[in-house]
Amino acid sequence: MDQRVEAKPKKRQFLPPEFVRAMLAGHSALGLAFAALIFIVCLSGTVCVFINELQRWEQPDAPVVTGALSPDVVGAAVQAGYAQAVAEKAAHDMFVMGPGVSARLYVNYHDHETGVDGSWLADADGRLVTRVKAPFSDFVGGLHMNLHLPRTWGRMLVGLIGVALLSSLISGLLSHPRIFKDAFALRRGGSKRLQEADLHNRLGVWGLPFHVVVSLSGALLGLSTLIVGVLAMAAYDGDSDAAFSVILGPRATAEEATAPVPDVAAMMRQVQAAKPAAQFTSVQIDHVGRAGQVVHLGMRTPGHVALGNTYYFKGDGTPLGDGGLETGGVGQQILGVLQPLHFGWFGGYPIKIAYGVLGLALTIITHTGVTIWLARRRDKGRPAPGWEKVWAAVGWGQPVAIAASAIAALYVNASFLLGIYLAVVFAALLLAAVLPNAGVLERVLRLLGSLAMIGAVGAHVATWGIGAVDPMAWIVNGVIVAAAICLAYPLARAVRGSALVSAADS
């Protein structure tokens, strides 16, 4: 009798090994090519989720405005802003933003010819109270949105970074066929590289919908100018003005005769007559006080993710339609949700906190991706200690540089912040050249980052005292202290472990 047992056929894999290897190679190449920029954009983006809270932290003595604004209050803010703009010879374009996501009433005016502009905070009655002074928030916002490069080119670069991040996420999924099956597999007690690989993969899976949404929306926001240019070439025979008017609404004409300031209050009442639940979000007036002026009135109806729908009016109150951001076509509604989906500015603080946690997870994924690749090289006998130190300087130097910028913003002119940030980044790279290895460099920069964060809180208290009017200032200070503790916690564990070992040996 034949006792041989037939071998079971191997289970066919869903993805061929050659395809998986190619995806892994592509994933590594994409990550390495854009690693530093992706990391900086992800970290600064996480901070930007709370940029409105940071603005309140920087200016805690400014008025806090909450709740829906009445048409009369908005009208008063427009009139007050226009009067101030005329006094400063900057009455060309005006923008008023309501307190929806910021608890502040902003009034801004700008003249393209003279370059004069002004930003004010108004109180709950629409009266201008104090000029906006939020240099650190502006700095972090610029770092995230255009890396402080010339605006158009910087935004396009950040858009390309979003494309690279999205491509890296997709190639990462395809290069790990078991990534969903092993979604909760965390190997403890093994090598540091395996633990970091598990953390990298698990954070990638757990936050995948978020990662895709923010990378895709970031790419679309950053490349919007290029997209409009392509649309103009394809559908409007190269007429970019026509393409912009379709997407951004009607624009002011060249009629420069003097005209009354638009009655924004009446326009709000007209919208609320059709949609009683609509609340003011913003108003933009192009060529204010001129015959060719156009009003873009933002009103938000509860139940929509978009920050608001835009209603267009002539200066005399004649309706010109709306942007369809809440109830228009699919493309219009996608345009309306891009910004709130990207920054988490919908759903209140639960959504913001979730975005903060998931944004931090994406930042960790970016950092560990490179450290895993470098560790794999070391395990294969091809170490790159120089690059390990450079990457540690880039990653762990960012908290030091950003915190140092926050301290400087309290004392120096805003124009110096970029120089201070770059100086700290360069100093971290110099430390990489001096210190013996990446591990020591990481510990030093962690400690410096933690001390810089505590220093930012101390400097804030020294500047504003303990009786800051806006309680948000103390909430932000508490979060910064917690972040400093988290950053330094591994150092404390290492010191405690060394002490226990020394005690045991003695």
Summary of the structure (lengths in Angstrom):
residues: 506
radius of gyration: 26.5
end to end distance: 69.2
largest distance: 107.6
contacts: 1599
relative contact order: 0.10
helix: 61%
strand: 9%
